[in-house]
Amino acid sequence: MTGGLILLAADRDGGARIVWFAGVVPTIAALVWEIVQSLRRGEVGVDIVAALSMTAALVFGEELAAAVVAVMYAGGTFLESFAEFRARREMHALLSRVPRSATRHRDGALEEVPLDAVAPGDRLLIRQGDAVPVDGEVAGGSALLDTSALTGEPLPVRFGSGGAVMSGATNVGEAFDLLASRAAAESTYAGIVRLVEEAQRSKAPMSRMADRWSLGFLAVTLALAAMAWWASGDPVRAVAVLVVATPCPLILAVPVALVGGMSCASRFGVLIKGARVLENLARTRTVILDKTGTLTIGHPAIVEIRPADGLSEEELLALAAALDQASKHPVAQAIVAEAVARQLKLPVPSGVTEFPGQGVAGNVAGRAVKVGGLDFAGDGNAAPILDGRPGSVLVALEVDGVFAGHMVMADNLRAETGTLFAAMRHLGVERILLATGDRTDVAETIAYGLGLEAVHAELTPDQKVLLVLTERKNGPVMMVGDGVNDAPALAAADVGVAMGARGAAASAEAADVVLLVDRLDAVLGALEIAQNARDIAWQSVAAGIGLSVAGMIAAALGYISPVQGALLQEAIDVAVVLNALRSLRIRPRHV
């Protein structure tokens, strides 16, 4: 384009036309290829009008008009593809939880081997903090595993000798030996990854917003161009109509508005992986929520403190937290966190011994203290303590050999859920469901009083996918989750939303939207931004097409030449793009 203008200014008209011709031909070729591929998929879009206008302009010697159209079309296409690539690039730490190697016992020694080299029957060492690489059984002793990413169970689970362990669980206790029962490619975690890939392949591609008006606009354009040629006998009038009709408001305004919405959302801690995702987000009618780490905070917290006679709540908590400072157990860390939040003074414990699966014993300020289960931290004569809340655990305290009370711990609802669902419904969501791998009684207790349409518990990853597909009959479905077991459903949903602040990499990779802040109500901001960006896009399209139709009529009557039409179209483009840029200034109320 620029080279041709320089040659034109130097009175080298022939050279300018050659340069413009040479620049437009590759654009037309690429456009024709894209049109053919779209037709094979059963899609017809506005690209046909752009191809016709450039081709007709070249055929009838209007190379400058063709070059202007080519520049505008290429710019809009690049903007849309670049924005989607930029968003996807942020998530390329693909499945970082997947172990790449395993520590295997061989001939009385330990060796580090590639994961693919592990065979059924191999004895593996699983150290504290390691992810279990393959499915297997605990070989002697016991194992304390965090299975929340796989099953939704928020609290660590203890597996005894011979207990079946799934790959992808994390060892939060002492090191243990695992007897491999399956190869890595056949294990649970690998199966979940395959489900994600299959769901992504089977997900129907969403047509661009611009294509929705394409057939009608194409018909009007061709009819008006044919009438102008027939009535005047001048093919240049038809070229002028086509050039003015080039749907740059559709090609440019839509991606600018949607990309602007994506950029706006990122400022509020929401990563949206493409303009198509944002468009579908605005149409969401059903929301399916995972429980652990999504609807709940995802880790144990103290629900109630019940001291025995002679101790206050704060004294009980301070003694337990002081001793638990020496433990890495998630429950111990939660107790310490609660004490710190209450600004309690915690002396340094001494003589600490941790008993895996039972509790911790040691000295705190000259007193012998035990923290753990009732069978570990009690004098043996404490009356049985029952708590009616499903999913809760009891942590007992013993001081100087006497039972001193206990704490009730559970995975609590997020604080923001109180107003979350009413706000969702205000934004057009019609159905809200809970889907979890946790037990039915735990799920129903958590969901009580929330006004959900349905609660689905004890679901496997493929059952979550089936639920997503079933709910599509009610409209576009959003799935919100954070664990590895949620990844297939996130990939299958129209919009998959991952709690990325603390969630698994598999769910973040499979999702279309990642919440970078650890707040579920960030979904509300995403919905509002998406709807406002979509509205701005439609406003820009309506204004741009209206002005283009007026220009087409003027071109058909001979008042506008092809070059003038191209310049007029560019002026229209500037106007609609400036309007589309308003999406950068969206201020959602629900943040």
C-alpha positions in Angstrom: 0.0 0.0 0.0 2.7 2.5 1.1 5.0 1.6 -1.8 2.3 2.2 -4.3 1.4 5.6 -2.9 5.1 6.6 -3.1 5.2 5.5 -6.8 2.0 7.4 -7.5 3.4 10.5 -5.9 6.4 10.2 -8.2 4.1 10.1 -11.3 4.8 6.4 -11.9 1.2 5.3 -12.1 2.0 2.0 -13.9 4.4 1.0 -11.2 2.0 1.9 -8.4 -0.8 -0.3 -10.0 1.6 -3.2 -10.3 2.7 -2.9 -6.6 -1.0 -2.7 -5.5 -1.9 -5.6 -7.7 0.9 -7.7 -6.4 0.0 -6.9 -2.8 -3.7 -7.7 -3.1 -3.3 -11.0 -4.9 -1.8 -12.9 -1.9 -4.6 -11.5 0.3 -7.3 -12.7 -2.1 -5.6 -16.2 -2.4 -5.5 -16.6 1.4 -9.1 -15.3 1.7 -10.3 -17.8 -1.0 -8.6 -20.6 0.9 -10.3 -19.6 4.1 -13.7 -19.4 2.3 -13.3 -22.9 0.9 -12.5 -24.3 4.3 -15.4 -22.4 5.8 -17.8 -23.8 3.1 -16.5 -27.3 3.9 -17.5 -26.8 7.5 -21.0 -25.5 6.4 -20.2 -21.9 7.3 -20.8 -18.8 5.1 -19.3 -15.6 6.3 -18.6 -12.0 5.4 -15.3 -13.0 3.9 -17.0 -13.6 0.6 -18.0 -10.0 0.2 -14.4 -8.9 0.9 -13.1 -11.4 -1.7 -15.6 -10.3 -4.3 -14.9 -6.6 -3.8 -11.1 -7.0 -4.2 -11.4 -9.3 -7.2 -13.8 -7.0 -9.0 -11.7 -4.0 -8.3 -8.6 -5.7 -9.8 -10.6 -6.9 -12.8 -11.9 -3.5 -13.6 -8.6 -1.6 -13.0 -9.3 -0.2 -9.5 -6.1 -1.4 -7.9 -6.0 1.3 -5.2 -9.5 0.5 -4.0 -8.6 -3.2 -3.9 -5.4 -2.4 -1.9 -7.3 -0.3 0.7 -9.8 -3.1 1.2 -7.0 -5.6 1.5 -5.2 -3.6 4.2 -8.4 -3.2 6.2 -9.3 -6.9 6.0 -5.8 -8.1 6.9 -5.7 -5.7 9.9 -9.0 -7.0 11.3 -8.0 -10.7 10.8 -4.6 -10.2 12.4 -6.1 -8.3 15.4 -8.5 -11.2 16.2 -5.9 -14.0 15.8 -3.2 -12.1 17.7 -5.4 -11.4 20.7 -6.4 -15.1 21.0 -2.8 -16.2 20.6 -1.7 -13.8 23.3 -4.3 -15.1 25.8 -3.4 -18.8 25.0 0.3 -18.1 25.4 -0.2 -17.4 29.1 -1.3 -21.0 29.8 1.4 -23.0 28.1 2.7 -24.6 31.3 0.7 -27.6 30.2 -0.3 -30.0 33.0 2.6 -29.1 35.3 1.3 -31.6 37.9 2.2 -34.6 35.6 5.3 -36.2 37.0 8.0 -36.8 34.3 9.9 -39.5 36.2 9.6 -42.0 39.1 11.9 -43.3 41.8 12.0 -47.1 41.5 13.5 -49.7 43.8 15.9 -52.0 41.9 18.5 -54.4 43.3 18.5 -52.9 46.8 19.0 -49.3 45.4 16.9 -46.4 44.2 17.0 -45.3 40.6 15.3 -42.4 38.8 13.5 -43.7 35.7 11.3 -42.0 33.0 7.6 -42.4 33.7 7.1 -44.5 30.5 9.6 -47.1 31.9 7.4 -47.9 34.9 5.7 -51.3 34.5 3.1 -53.1 36.6 4.7 -54.7 39.6 7.5 -52.1 40.0 8.0 -50.9 43.6 8.2 -47.0 43.7 9.2 -44.6 46.4 6.7 -41.7 46.8 8.3 -38.9 48.8 6.5 -36.2 50.7 5.2 -33.6 48.2 5.4 -36.0 45.2 2.5 -36.6 42.9 1.7 -40.3 42.6 2.9 -41.1 39.1 0.9 -44.3 38.3 -2.0 -46.2 39.8 -1.0 -48.7 42.4 -1.3 -50.1 45.9 0.4 -49.0 49.2 3.2 -51.5 49.8 3.3 -51.8 53.6 2.6 -49.1 56.2 0.2 -46.3 55.2 0.0 -43.3 53.0 -1.6 -39.9 53.6 -2.7 -38.4 50.3 -4.4 -35.2 49.1 -6.9 -36.4 46.5 -8.8 -33.2 46.2 -7.7 -32.5 42.6 -9.0 -35.9 41.6 -12.1 -36.6 43.7 -13.1 -33.3 45.3 -12.5 -34.6 48.8 -11.0 -31.5 50.6 -9.3 -33.3 53.5 -6.3 -35.7 53.2 -7.2 -39.4 53.0 -5.3 -42.2 54.7 -4.7 -45.4 52.7 -3.6 -48.5 54.6 -1.4 -51.3 53.4 -2.8 -52.7 50.1 -5.0 -49.6 49.6 -5.6 -48.7 46.0 -4.1 -45.3 45.1 -4.9 -43.2 42.0 -2.2 -41.4 40.0 -2.3 -37.6 40.4 -2.9 -37.6 44.1 -0.2 -35.8 46.2 1.6 -37.3 49.1 1.2 -35.0 52.1 2.5 -37.5 54.7 5.6 -39.5 55.2 7.3 -41.2 52.3 5.8 -44.6 51.3 6.3 -47.4 48.8 3.8 -47.9 46.0 3.4 -51.2 44.1 2.5 -50.1 40.5 -0.6 -51.8 39.2 -0.8 -50.0 35.8 1.6 -48.4 33.3 1.5 -44.6 33.3 -0.4 -44.4 30.0 -3.2 -46.6 31.5 -3.5 -44.8 34.9 -6.2 -42.5 36.2 -4.4 -39.2 35.5 -3.5 -40.2 31.9 -7.2 -41.1 31.4 -8.3 -37.7 32.6 -5.9 -36.0 30.2 -7.3 -38.1 27.3 -10.8 -37.0 28.3 -9.7 -33.4 28.1 -8.3 -33.9 24.6 -11.3 -35.7 23.4 -13.7 -33.1 24.7 -11.7 -30.3 23.1 -11.8 -32.1 19.7 -15.5 -32.8 19.9 -16.5 -29.3 21.0 -18.4 -27.6 18.2 -16.6 -24.5 17.0 -18.6 -21.3 17.6 -19.3 -19.2 14.6 -18.1 -15.6 14.7 -20.6 -12.9 15.6 -19.8 -11.2 12.3 -21.1 -14.3 10.3 -24.6 -14.0 11.7 -25.6 -11.2 9.4 -23.4 -12.4 6.6 -26.0 -14.2 4.4 -28.5 -11.3 4.4 -25.8 -8.7 3.9 -24.2 -10.7 1.1 -27.6 -11.1 -0.7 -28.3 -7.3 -0.4 -24.8 -6.4 -1.6 -24.9 -8.6 -4.7 -28.4 -7.6 -5.6 -27.6 -3.9 -5.4 -24.3 -4.3 -7.3 -26.1 -6.2 -10.1 -28.9 -3.6 -10.3 -26.4 -0.7 -10.5 -24.5 -2.5 -13.3 -27.7 -3.4 -15.2 -29.3 0.1 -14.8 -26.1 2.1 -15.8 -24.3 -0.4 -18.0 -21.1 0.6 -16.1 -19.4 -2.2 -14.3 -17.4 0.3 -12.2 -20.6 1.2 -10.4 -20.9 -2.4 -9.3 -17.2 -2.3 -8.2 -18.0 0.8 -6.1 -20.9 -0.9 -4.5 -18.8 -3.9 -3.6 -16.0 -1.8 -2.2 -18.3 0.3 0.0 -20.1 -2.9 1.0 -16.9 -4.5 2.2 -17.9 -5.4 5.8 -15.1 -3.8 7.6 -17.4 -2.7 10.4 -18.1 -6.4 10.9 -14.5 -7.5 10.3 -12.9 -4.8 12.5 -15.4 -3.5 15.1 -16.4 -7.0 16.4 -12.9 -8.2 17.2 -11.9 -4.7 18.6 -14.9 -4.7 20.9 -14.4 -8.3 22.1 -10.6 -8.0 22.5 -11.2 -4.8 24.4 -13.5 -6.7 26.7 -10.8 -9.4 27.2 -8.3 -6.7 28.1 -10.8 -5.1 30.5 -11.4 -8.4 32.1 -7.7 -9.1 32.6 -7.5 -5.9 34.8 -10.0 -7.5 37.1 -8.2 -10.8 37.4 -10.0 -12.7 34.7 -8.1 -14.3 31.8 -10.4 -14.9 28.8 -8.7 -17.1 26.1 -10.2 -15.6 23.0 -12.9 -13.4 21.5 -15.1 -16.4 20.7 -15.0 -17.4 24.4 -16.1 -13.9 25.5 -19.0 -14.0 23.0 -20.2 -17.3 24.4 -19.7 -16.1 27.9 -22.2 -13.4 27.3 -24.8 -16.0 26.3 -24.4 -18.3 29.3 -27.7 -19.6 30.6 -26.6 -22.5 32.9 -23.8 -22.6 35.4 -22.4 -25.8 36.9 -20.2 -25.4 39.9 -17.7 -27.8 41.4 -17.7 -28.0 45.2 -14.2 -28.3 46.7 -12.0 -25.2 46.0 -14.8 -23.6 43.9 -17.9 -23.3 45.9 -15.9 -23.9 49.1 -12.6 -22.5 50.2 -10.9 -25.8 49.4 -9.1 -26.5 52.6 -10.1 -27.3 56.2 -11.1 -24.4 58.6 -12.2 -24.3 62.2 -16.0 -24.3 62.4 -16.3 -24.7 66.2 -14.1 -24.9 69.3 -15.5 -26.9 72.2 -13.2 -26.7 75.2 -13.5 -29.0 78.3 -14.0 -27.5 81.7 -11.2 -25.2 82.8 -10.1 -23.9 79.4 -11.3 -21.1 77.2 -11.7 -21.4 73.5 -8.6 -19.2 72.9 -6.5 -21.2 75.4 -7.4 -24.4 73.7 -6.7 -23.0 70.3 -3.4 -21.4 71.4 -2.1 -24.7 72.9 -3.1 -26.8 69.8 -1.7 -24.2 67.4 1.6 -23.8 69.3 2.3 -27.6 69.0 1.0 -27.7 65.3 3.6 -25.2 64.3 6.0 -28.2 64.0 3.7 -30.1 61.6 3.1 -29.7 57.8 -0.2 -31.5 57.9 -3.0 -29.4 56.2 -5.2 -29.6 59.3 -2.4 -28.5 61.5 -1.6 -25.6 59.2 -5.3 -24.5 59.3 -5.2 -24.5 63.1 -2.1 -22.4 63.2 -3.6 -20.0 60.6 -6.7 -19.5 62.7 -4.6 -18.7 65.8 -2.5 -16.2 63.9 -5.7 -14.6 62.5 -6.8 -14.2 66.1 -3.4 -12.7 67.0 -2.8 -15.3 69.7 0.7 -15.7 71.2 2.2 -19.1 70.2 5.2 -20.3 72.2 7.8 -22.5 70.4 7.1 -26.2 71.1 9.8 -28.7 72.2 10.3 -32.4 72.1 7.8 -32.7 69.2 7.0 -36.1 67.8 4.6 -36.6 64.8 2.7 -39.9 64.6 1.6 -40.3 60.9 -2.1 -40.7 60.7 -2.7 -40.0 64.4 -1.4 -36.7 65.6 1.4 -34.7 67.2 2.8 -34.8 70.7 5.2 -32.5 72.5 5.7 -29.8 75.1 4.3 -26.3 75.1 5.2 -23.9 77.9 6.1 -26.8 80.2 2.9 -28.7 79.6 2.6 -32.1 77.8 0.3 -31.6 74.8 -1.2 -33.9 72.3 -3.2 -32.9 69.2 -4.9 -35.4 66.9 -7.9 -37.8 66.7 -10.0 -38.8 69.7 -8.2 -42.1 69.9 -4.9 -40.4 70.1 -5.4 -37.1 72.1 -7.7 -38.1 74.9 -7.5 -39.7 78.4 -9.4 -42.7 77.2 -12.4 -41.8 79.4 -13.8 -38.9 77.4 -17.4 -39.3 76.4 -18.0 -40.1 72.7 -18.3 -36.9 70.8 -20.6 -36.8 67.8 -20.9 -34.0 65.2 -23.8 -34.1 62.9 -22.2 -32.2 60.0 -21.2 -34.5 57.2 -17.7 -34.0 55.9 -16.3 -32.5 59.1 -13.4 -33.8 61.2 -12.7 -33.6 64.9 -9.3 -32.6 66.3 -8.9 -33.4 70.0 -6.5 -31.8 72.5 -4.9 -33.5 75.5 -3.0 -31.5 78.1 -1.0 -33.3 80.8 -2.7 -36.6 80.1 -6.2 -35.1 80.4 -8.7 -34.6 77.6 -9.0 -30.8 77.2 -11.6 -30.4 74.4 -11.8 -30.6 70.6 -12.3 -28.5 67.5 -14.7 -29.2 64.6 -13.1 -28.6 61.2 -14.7 -28.5 57.7 -14.3 -27.1 54.2 -16.5 -24.0 54.4 -18.5 -22.1 51.8 -16.7 -19.1 50.3 -17.8 -15.9 52.0 -19.0 -14.4 48.6 -21.6 -17.1 47.9 -24.2 -15.2 49.9 -25.0 -12.8 47.1 -23.4 -14.7 44.2 -26.4 -16.7 42.9 -28.9 -13.8 43.0 -26.4 -11.7 41.0 -25.9 -14.5 38.5 -29.6 -14.8 37.9 -29.8 -11.0 37.4 -27.2 -11.3 34.7 -29.4 -13.9 32.8 -28.3 -17.2 34.3 -31.4 -19.5 34.5 -30.0 -22.7 36.0 -27.3 -23.2 38.7 -26.2 -26.7 39.6 -23.6 -28.3 41.9 -21.5 -31.2 40.5 -18.9 -32.8 42.8 -17.0 -36.0 43.3 -17.5 -35.8 47.0 -20.1 -37.8 49.0 -23.8 -37.1 48.6 -24.4 -36.1 52.2 -21.5 -33.7 52.2 -22.7 -32.1 48.9 -26.3 -31.7 50.1 -25.1 -30.2 53.4 -23.0 -27.6 51.5 -25.8 -26.8 49.1 -28.6 -26.5 51.7 -30.3 -23.1 51.4 -28.4 -21.9 48.3 -31.4 -22.3 46.0 -29.7 -24.5 43.5 -31.7 -26.3 40.8 -29.9 -29.6 41.4 -27.1 -31.2 43.3 -25.1 -34.0 41.7 -22.6 -35.9 43.9 -20.1 -38.8 43.7 -19.5 -38.0 40.0 -16.5 -39.3 38.0 -14.9 -37.0 35.4 -16.8 -38.6 32.5 -20.1 -38.3 34.4 -19.4 -34.5 34.8 -18.9 -34.3 31.0 -22.2 -36.1 30.5 -23.9 -33.6 32.8 -22.5 -30.7 30.9 -23.7 -32.2 27.6 -27.1 -32.9 29.0 -27.6 -29.3 30.3 -26.9 -27.9 26.9 -30.5 -28.4 26.0 -31.2 -25.4 28.3 -28.8 -23.1 26.6 -25.0 -22.4 26.7 -23.3 -24.0 29.7 -20.6 -22.6 31.9 -18.6 -25.1 34.0 -16.6 -23.7 37.0 -14.0 -25.9 38.7 -10.5 -26.1 40.0 -9.3 -29.8 40.1 -7.9 -32.2 37.7 -11.2 -34.1 37.8 -12.9 -31.0 36.5 -10.7 -30.6 33.4 -12.7 -32.8 31.0 -16.0 -31.1 31.9 -14.3 -27.6 31.6 -13.2 -28.6 28.1 -16.6 -29.9 27.1 -18.6 -26.9 28.3 -19.4 -23.9 26.1 -17.4 -21.9 28.6 -15.1 -23.6 31.0 -14.0 -21.4 34.0 -11.0 -22.5 36.1 -10.1 -21.2 39.6 -6.5 -20.6 38.5 -5.2 -18.9 41.7 -4.8 -22.2 43.5 -6.3 -24.8 41.1 -4.6 -27.5 39.1 -2.8 -26.7 35.9 -4.9 -29.3 34.0 -8.1 -27.4 34.8 -6.5 -24.1 33.8 -5.3 -25.5 30.5 -8.6 -27.1 29.6 -10.6 -24.0 30.6 -11.6 -21.1 28.4 -11.6 -18.6 31.2 -9.1 -18.6 34.2 -9.9 -16.6 37.4 -6.5 -15.3 38.5 -8.0 -14.1 41.8 -9.1 -16.6 44.5 -12.7 -15.3 44.5 -15.7 -17.0 42.9 -17.6 -13.8 42.4 -15.0 -12.8 39.8 -17.3 -14.9 37.5 -19.9 -12.1 37.9 -17.4 -9.5 36.6 -16.6 -11.7 33.7 -20.2 -12.2 32.7 -21.0 -8.4 33.0 -17.9 -7.4 30.9 -18.7 -10.0 28.3 -22.3 -8.8 28.0 -21.3 -5.2 27.8 -18.6 -5.9 25.2 -21.0 -7.9 23.1 -23.5 -5.0 23.2 -20.9 -2.5 22.2 -19.9 -4.8 19.3 -23.5 -5.0 18.1 -23.9 -1.2 18.3 -20.7 -0.8 16.2 -21.9 -3.3 13.7 -25.4 -1.7 13.4 -24.0 1.8 13.0 -21.3 0.6 10.5 -23.6 -1.5 8.4 -26.2 1.4 8.3 -23.6 3.8 7.1 -22.3 1.2 4.6 -25.8 0.7 3.1 -26.2 4.4 2.7 -22.8 4.5 0.9 -23.8 1.5 -1.3 -26.9 3.3 -2.5 -24.8 6.4 -3.3 -22.3 4.3 -5.2 -25.1 2.5 -7.1 -26.4 6.0 -8.2 -23.0 7.0 -9.4 -22.1 9.5 -6.8 -19.1 7.6 -5.4 -16.2 6.1 -7.3 -14.5 2.9 -6.2 -11.6 4.8 -4.6 -13.9 7.3 -2.9 -15.9 4.3 -1.7 -12.9 2.7 -0.2 -11.9 6.0 1.5 -15.5 6.4 2.7 -15.5 2.9 4.0 -12.3 3.6 5.9 -13.9 6.7 7.5 -16.8 4.5 8.6 -14.2 2.0 9.9 -12.6 4.6 12.1 -15.9 5.7 13.5 -17.0 2.2 14.4 -13.6 1.2 15.8 -13.6 4.2 18.1 -17.0 3.2 19.3 -15.8 -0.4 19.8 -12.9 0.8 21.9 -15.4 1.8 24.6 -15.2 -1.8 25.7 -11.8 -1.0 27.3 -13.6 1.3 29.7 -16.2 -1.1 31.0 -16.6 -0.9 34.7 -18.5 -3.9 36.0 -20.6 -3.5 39.1 -20.1 -7.0 40.4 -16.3 -6.9 41.2 
